[in-house]
């Protein structure tokens, strides 16, 4: 009788102590797992909106590349009336002249691919193999295109884009350059990464 009581006491002690140890172990294992759901400071910074002062940007000039938004280069071009007029002179040269492929927000699915006609905002990467195209903003003949009307040329593989980031037919790239989400705080401050439609 005494032995049974002693054994029962030991069993209760062992079950209780292993339960406590198991609970501590589970809690210790759960902390890093729960912590992984919280984004790090680096992850938050990678997606944070970027404010850019464009007050000094003149017609026919480009600001960038700015490696500021999600680690991607950003091109900002201020287009003149002449450049805007040249955009749709020959739409047959373009693969997707009406921007039907979703490479831009809804508000940029227009003939200028921008929120404001004069300010073009692009992710400065060729969608072919993600090289960074060279800007050739002037509306003048270039060695790679004697009928050049301004835009971007990727020297790596020869893809060509107009001043709205639309790809020319026959280029290795099959899609237009990406237009990032953007908005304007005022006439001089551009915000990359925030849409006016979705900001609250």
ABEGO torsion letter per residue (X at the ends): XAAAAAAAAAAAAAAAAAAAAAAAAAAAAAAAAAAAABBBAAAAAAABBBBBBAAABBBGBBBOBBBABGGBBBBBBBBBAAAAAAAAABAAABABAAGABBABBAAABBAAGBABAABBBBBBBBAAAGBBBBBBABBBBBAABAABAEEBBBAAAGBBBBAAGBBBBGBABABBBBBBBBBBABAABBBBGBBAAABX
